[in-house]
């Protein structure tokens, strides 16, 4: 599959709209929580339920994408995203307009996010597996990096356009309504334009039987990628969750209110997303960096960004530190997703995609709550904790023998494998 093909562009749009909507929500969530008069840790903790559902649902959607077909599962995921964003917007409006009490409104907002936790992982898992079905070796690494860059572009668009949708009638809920509408448009495009044919999957050369994913996390081939990904995404979850509160408090020292600080949050998120795009659209394709090197550079840069946040407080220090962290994650994410994909056989692509996608849920389960709690104790504490996590991630990709062996075997298998099968009829179509 060529990255310039219409099919790839549709998958790119699926990842982009989900990332944009979620980052738009993240950019206004601290202000909504403060407007409701809720504790910062409660705001973050309420959404841990959504992350928990995402973690449990990801392997299920991975198995269903193998059985039902990639396209059907992508449609289910987009439907869940659209319903969740619209429900969140309605609940936020009800609370902000005093149609109901803030606690009741916030409970409904958390329920709407739970819908996304259950269904939201379906689309990115199926999209990743769709690409893996049709690529091999180094081409898969590049395709995965480009697909991951859709999330980076989404994180630029989401917080950048969010302030323009904070309008007098809909207020802070405006961005959710806008992205719910966008989700409907992308869902229609996928339904009408995405080819529903599936590649014919053959047993892997190693002779391993097909896995459902119910134990793949214990497999030596992917264990190191899973540990690395958990450490990196947990640190990223802390950075994202702390960012809005951090900037609101920094602006307060200059006499700027929480509502007036919203554009500054957008600037910080834009800087981080731009750094991610520079990596995934520029450096990775230009330098043709392979999976293990992506993981090394990713952990090192994310570590440096957190240390910078400690050493250089103030708004500009926050922005630069977050940008460097985002650059590191821009290297790391396609590194461990492509590496884990190369480490397993063709019949296990759906399962490994689900396993790696479940990290997105785990990283927003406990880490944000712990990170915001540490931030309330001391401004530098969450960044110090992140530094410890990222040192661990760096050690994994530098010293793990199983990771090195898995990548070598994956590269050898990619060289020996025949070209990807042509699309055939997909079950049920």
Secondary structure in CASP SS format (residue, H / E / C, confidence):
PFRMAT SS
TARGET T0000
AUTHOR 0000-0000-0000
METHOD secondary structure of the structure
MODEL  1
X C 1.00
X C 1.00
X C 1.00
X C 1.00
X C 1.00
X H 1.00
X H 1.00
X H 1.00
X H 1.00
X H 1.00
X H 1.00
X H 1.00
X H 1.00
X H 1.00
X H 1.00
X H 1.00
X H 1.00
X H 1.00
X H 1.00
X H 1.00
X H 1.00
X H 1.00
X H 1.00
X H 1.00
X H 1.00
X H 1.00
X H 1.00
X H 1.00
X H 1.00
X H 1.00
X H 1.00
X H 1.00
X H 1.00
X H 1.00
X H 1.00
X C 1.00
X C 1.00
X C 1.00
X C 1.00
X H 1.00
X H 1.00
X H 1.00
X H 1.00
X H 1.00
X H 1.00
X H 1.00
X C 1.00
X H 1.00
X H 1.00
X H 1.00
X H 1.00
X H 1.00
X H 1.00
X H 1.00
X H 1.00
X H 1.00
X H 1.00
X H 1.00
X H 1.00
X H 1.00
X H 1.00
X H 1.00
X H 1.00
X H 1.00
X H 1.00
X H 1.00
X H 1.00
X H 1.00
X C 1.00
X H 1.00
X H 1.00
X H 1.00
X H 1.00
X H 1.00
X H 1.00
X H 1.00
X H 1.00
X H 1.00
X H 1.00
X H 1.00
X H 1.00
X H 1.00
X H 1.00
X H 1.00
X H 1.00
X H 1.00
X H 1.00
X H 1.00
X H 1.00
X H 1.00
X H 1.00
X H 1.00
X H 1.00
X H 1.00
X H 1.00
X H 1.00
X C 1.00
X C 1.00
X C 1.00
X C 1.00
X C 1.00
X H 1.00
X H 1.00
X H 1.00
X H 1.00
X H 1.00
X H 1.00
X H 1.00
X H 1.00
X H 1.00
X H 1.00
X H 1.00
X H 1.00
X H 1.00
X H 1.00
X H 1.00
X H 1.00
X H 1.00
X H 1.00
X C 1.00
X H 1.00
X H 1.00
X H 1.00
X H 1.00
X H 1.00
X H 1.00
X H 1.00
X H 1.00
X H 1.00
X H 1.00
X H 1.00
X H 1.00
X H 1.00
X C 1.00
X C 1.00
X C 1.00
X H 1.00
X H 1.00
X H 1.00
X H 1.00
X H 1.00
X H 1.00
X H 1.00
X H 1.00
X H 1.00
X H 1.00
X H 1.00
X H 1.00
X H 1.00
X H 1.00
X H 1.00
X H 1.00
X H 1.00
X H 1.00
X H 1.00
X H 1.00
X H 1.00
X H 1.00
X H 1.00
X H 1.00
X H 1.00
X H 1.00
X H 1.00
X H 1.00
X H 1.00
X C 1.00
X E 1.00
X C 1.00
X C 1.00
X C 1.00
X E 1.00
X C 1.00
X C 1.00
X H 1.00
X H 1.00
X H 1.00
X H 1.00
X H 1.00
X H 1.00
X H 1.00
X H 1.00
X H 1.00
X H 1.00
X H 1.00
X H 1.00
X H 1.00
X H 1.00
X H 1.00
X H 1.00
X H 1.00
X H 1.00
X H 1.00
X H 1.00
X C 1.00
X C 1.00
X C 1.00
X C 1.00
X E 1.00
X E 1.00
X C 1.00
X C 1.00
X C 1.00
X C 1.00
X C 1.00
X C 1.00
X C 1.00
X C 1.00
X C 1.00
X C 1.00
X C 1.00
X C 1.00
X C 1.00
X C 1.00
X C 1.00
X C 1.00
X H 1.00
X H 1.00
X H 1.00
X C 1.00
X H 1.00
X H 1.00
X H 1.00
X H 1.00
X H 1.00
X H 1.00
X H 1.00
X H 1.00
X H 1.00
X H 1.00
X H 1.00
X H 1.00
X H 1.00
X H 1.00
X H 1.00
X H 1.00
X H 1.00
X H 1.00
X H 1.00
X H 1.00
X H 1.00
X H 1.00
X H 1.00
X H 1.00
X H 1.00
X H 1.00
X H 1.00
X H 1.00
X H 1.00
X H 1.00
X H 1.00
X H 1.00
X H 1.00
X C 1.00
X C 1.00
X C 1.00
X C 1.00
X C 1.00
X C 1.00
X C 1.00
X C 1.00
X C 1.00
X H 1.00
X H 1.00
X H 1.00
X H 1.00
X H 1.00
X H 1.00
X H 1.00
X H 1.00
X H 1.00
X H 1.00
X H 1.00
X H 1.00
X H 1.00
X H 1.00
X H 1.00
X H 1.00
X H 1.00
X H 1.00
X H 1.00
X H 1.00
X H 1.00
X H 1.00
X H 1.00
X H 1.00
X H 1.00
X H 1.00
X C 1.00
X C 1.00
X C 1.00
X H 1.00
X H 1.00
X H 1.00
X H 1.00
X H 1.00
X H 1.00
X H 1.00
X H 1.00
X H 1.00
X H 1.00
X H 1.00
X H 1.00
X H 1.00
X H 1.00
X H 1.00
X H 1.00
X H 1.00
X H 1.00
X H 1.00
X H 1.00
X H 1.00
X C 1.00
X C 1.00
X C 1.00
X H 1.00
X H 1.00
X H 1.00
X H 1.00
X H 1.00
X H 1.00
X H 1.00
X H 1.00
X H 1.00
X H 1.00
X H 1.00
X H 1.00
X H 1.00
X H 1.00
X H 1.00
X H 1.00
X H 1.00
X H 1.00
X H 1.00
X H 1.00
X H 1.00
X H 1.00
X H 1.00
X H 1.00
X H 1.00
X H 1.00
X H 1.00
X H 1.00
X H 1.00
X C 1.00
X C 1.00
X H 1.00
X H 1.00
X H 1.00
X H 1.00
X H 1.00
X H 1.00
X H 1.00
X H 1.00
X H 1.00
X H 1.00
X H 1.00
X H 1.00
X H 1.00
X H 1.00
X H 1.00
X H 1.00
X H 1.00
X C 1.00
X C 1.00
X C 1.00
X C 1.00
X H 1.00
X H 1.00
X H 1.00
X H 1.00
X H 1.00
X H 1.00
X H 1.00
X H 1.00
X H 1.00
X H 1.00
X H 1.00
X C 1.00
X C 1.00
X C 1.00
X H 1.00
X H 1.00
X H 1.00
X H 1.00
X H 1.00
X H 1.00
X H 1.00
X H 1.00
X H 1.00
X H 1.00
X H 1.00
X H 1.00
X H 1.00
X H 1.00
X H 1.00
X H 1.00
X H 1.00
X H 1.00
X H 1.00
X C 1.00
X H 1.00
X H 1.00
X H 1.00
X H 1.00
X H 1.00
X H 1.00
X H 1.00
X H 1.00
X H 1.00
X H 1.00
X H 1.00
X H 1.00
X H 1.00
X H 1.00
X H 1.00
X H 1.00
X C 1.00
X C 1.00
X C 1.00
X C 1.00
X C 1.00
X C 1.00
X E 1.00
X E 1.00
X C 1.00
X C 1.00
X C 1.00
X C 1.00
X C 1.00
END
